[in-house]
């Protein structure tokens, strides 16, 4: 399955991610990308060993990729990371 990898240049803090995970039917987060931004529903979030980084799975909720799933590696300390959207 082909994927499109995008760079996150600004995003939510840890509490916003936790709220979006706990209440997926009403809470979303926004990731600012290099050229655009997306709103996302968080489906799964795993904290990595450094305590500031997360592996995130979710669903894009805005734009032309709405409804597609994604995987991201994101640092709440740096507010940056990468996001891969499934295109298949």
Beta strands, then each sheet from edge to edge (+ up, - down):
strand 1: 3-10
strand 2: 29-33
strand 3: 37-47
strand 4: 53-60
strand 5: 69-75
strand 6: 80-86
sheet 1: 1+ 2- 3+ 4- 5+ 6- 1+
end
